[in-house]
Amino acid sequence: MSKDTAYHEIEFKLDADCDDTLREAMAWVQKSPRIFMPLKDPVPRIMEGRLLPSFERTRGRVRRYFDSVDLDLFKNGIEIRQEAREKGGYKQMVKIDRPDNSSDDMMDRDEYPGVCHKIGVDFDEVEDKLIRRRLMNDYGGLKLKPLVVMVSQRLRLKYHPEGDTGIEIEAAFDVPCCGFALNKYVWEAPEMELEIIKGPEKHAAALALLEREAARFKKFGLKRTATSKPTPGFAGMGEFLKGREGQKAFKNLKLDQEWWMDPDLEVSPVVRPHFAGTTSLARRLRAS
């Protein structure tokens, strides 16, 4: 593995029952600077109705997640996404599970970046030579299409837990809209992520650190999950893709299709009963 191009992603994903729960957790973080000492602001100010300076609001993002009609990537622990860059082109990210991933609800993956000039997976643009060769050999002959899309904008805070400057954790809060490209089924997935930016990389030590940090949020009822946000999309469309209708939809799906911009497309209330179908992906994108 080439260490100069791979990034080791170590994080916990904590699902919330609704966005109000995330707001409560954020408010508690803001009021607890001794526990969550921000890297940028040693003494953050608390202002009613406004986010603290230490919270960073990221730009709105639209990410396309690719796979084959047989979900070969998903079945082998590989996730490939693309999103538009401000300077042009598309940032491509390949994420590959490490052997320990999902065994204890900790996301443990290696990330391999690249830049493409147009929409569509391009293994030639994977910077790591060994991974590029592996992907080309195993998946180069597959037709890969953007089956899941995610529109999101997160609020995040990098902090030293209890002032320990040898450790940096990023806490990110997000309520992304996710959707299946083949049947335009859309849902929201409020969640919090805790990622180690600086600290132990060995699995056992990293797990212990994240378990300690996650325990701080136990009172908010957040539930740990070992899956990434687009995973339910891939898992849920497996049977659909086996049928004639699904295979036809896959064949007709265009790489550059922006079906989520339909203003009449509503978020389904089925996955999260808290949401009553009042927010479309298009409105979420415009609001960001």
N, C-alpha and C positions, 0 to 999 in steps of 0.2 A: 504494500500500500504506500502510495506517495504521500508523505506527511506535509508537503508544501501546498497541496491543493485540496486535501480533504479536511473537513471540519467535523469534529466529534460532537454530536448533539446529545446532551444528557438533560432530560427534563421530565417533569411530572405534568400531566394534564388533569385538571380538576373540573368536572362538569358541574354546572349550577342549574337549579331548577328554573330560574328566570333571571332576567337582567337586573331586577331589583336586588337580588342576592349579591350580585357582583358589586353593585353600588355600595351596599352595606360593607362589604369586605374592603373596598377601596377607601371608604371613609375611615374605617378602623386603622388601615395602614397609615393614612395621613395623620392620624392622631397619636401614632406610636413611633416617633422618630428614634427613640432609644433602641427599639427592636429592629426597625427598618431604617438604618442610617443611609440616606441617599448619597450617591457618589457626587452629585452635582451640588447639592444643597445640604450642608451639615445641620442647619436649623430651618426646616421648611416652615413656611407661613400657612396658617389655616384661614381660609377666607370662605365664608358661607356662599354657596352657590357657584363657586369657581374651583377649578382644579388647581392643585398646588403647582408651583413652578417645577418641582421635581418630577412630575408626571409628564411624559412625552407623548404627544398625540402623533401617531404615524399617519402617513398619507393613505388615502383610500386605495385599496388594492383589489385587482381582479385576477384570480389565479385559475388557470386551466390545468386539470389533472388528467393525464393520459393513460390509456390502457388498450389492450386488444379486445377483440370480441369474446375471447375465451378468458379474459382477465389474467393473462400470464404474469404480468408484473405484480399485481396484487397477491396472487397465490405464492409468489416467491419473495415476498417481503421487500418489494421495490416500489418506490413512489417517484413519479416524474411529473413536475409541474413547470409551467411557464407563466410569466407575467410581463407586461410591457414595462420598458425602462423609460425614464424621463428623457434620457439622452438618445433614445431610439433603439430599435431592436427589442429583443425579448430575453429576459434573464431565465435561463433554464437551470433547474435544480434537480439533481438525482439524489434520492435518499435511499440508503440500503440498510436494512436491519442488521445489527450485530447478533451473534448467536444467542446472547442473553436477553435480547429484546423481548418484551411482553411477558417474561416469566414472573415478574414481580411488579407489574404495573409501572415500570419506569421505561420511558422511551429512550432507547440506546441505539443511535444510528450514526452512520457516517454520511456526510453530505459532500456532493461533488458538483461544483458550479460550472456554468458555461454560458455563452451568449450566442443567441441565434438571430439571424437577420429577418426571419419570418416565422409565423406560427407553424408549429409542427416539430416533433421531436427530431433532433439531429445529434446522433451519437458522436459524430466527428467533432462536435464542439465541446465534448466533455474534456476538461483540462487534464485529468489524471490518465496517463497512457495505459496503465494496466486495467483500470476500470473501463476505459473506452473500448479496449480490445475484448474484454469479457462481455460487455453489453452488445457489441457488434456481433460476436459469435453466437450469443444466446438469443438475442431478440432483434437483430438487424433485419431479418426477413419478415417481421410482423407489421401489419397495418395498425398503427397506434393513433387513436383519436381522443379528443378532449371529452371524456364521459361525465366528469364532475366539474362544476365551476364553483368558486367561492368568492363572494364579495365581502370585504371586511375592512375594518379600521380599528386599530387597537390603541389602548392606553397602557403605557409601560413605565416601570420604575426600576432602575438598577440600584441595588443597595448592598451594604455590608451588614450581615446579620449581627445585631447587637454590637456593632462597631468593629467587628473583626475584619481588618483591612486585607487579610490574606485570602478572603473569600468574597466573591461578587456573585450575587444572584439577580436575575431579572424576573420580576413579577409582571406579567402581562394580562390585561383584562380585555375580553373581546366578545362580541355577539355577532358572529359571522352569519351571513345568509349562504346556504349551500343549496345546490340544485343538481338533479339528474338531467343530463342533456337529452336523453332519449325519450323521456316522457314528461319533462318539465315539472317534475315534482320538486317542490322547494320547501326547505325547513330552516329554522334558526337553531343554533347550537351555542348557547352562552357558556363560556368557559374561562378558566384562569389557567395560566401556564407558569410554572416555576422552572427556570433553566439555569444551570450552572455556567456562568461566564468565566469565572476563575475559581479554581478549587480542585478537589480530587477527581481524577479521571478513571481510576480503577472502579469497577462496577460496584463492589461491596461498599466502599467508602462513599461513593457518590450516592448510592441508594440510602445510606444512613443519613447523609446530610439532607437530602430532599425529603425524607420521611420526617425529619425534625422540623423542617420549614413548613411542610404541609400540615403537620399537627397543629400549628398555630391557627389554622383556618378551620379547624374541626367544628367550631361552634356555628359556622355558617352552612353546615350540611353539604359541603362540596364533596363530590364523589370522584375518586381516582379512576382513570381509565387508561388502558394500555394501547389505545388506538388513536390515530390522528383524525383530524376533523373530516377528511373526505372518505375515511374508511367505511362508515355506514352506507355511503352511496354505492361503493363498489360491492360490498357484501350484499346489499339489497337488490342489485340488478342482475345477479348471477343467473337466477332462474329465467328472468325476462330475456336475457341474451341467448338462452338456449333455444327459444322458440322462434318461429318464422317471423313474427312481428318484430321481435327484438333485433334479429339479424338484418332485417330490412331497414330498420331505423338506424342501425350502426352503419350500414352501407351508404345511406343517404346523408349522414351527418357530415357537414362541411367543417373544415378546420377553423375557418374564420367566422363561423356563424355566431352572432351575438343574441341568442334567443332570450337571454335574461334581461334585455333592455325593453321588453314588452311592458308598457305601463299597466296593463291589465293582469299581469302575472302576479298572483298573490301567494303569500307564504302559507303553507299548509298548517293547520292547527293540530294535526294528528300527532306529530312527534313530540311537540311541546304544547300541552293543553293551555298553558299560560297565554300563548299567542293566538289571537283571534283572527288571523289572516288579514291584517290591516297594513302590512308593509311589503311592498314589492321589491324585488332586487333592484329594479330601475330606480325607485325612489331612494333606496339605501345608497346606491352609487352616486346619485345626484347630491344627496345630503352630505356625502363625505368630501 
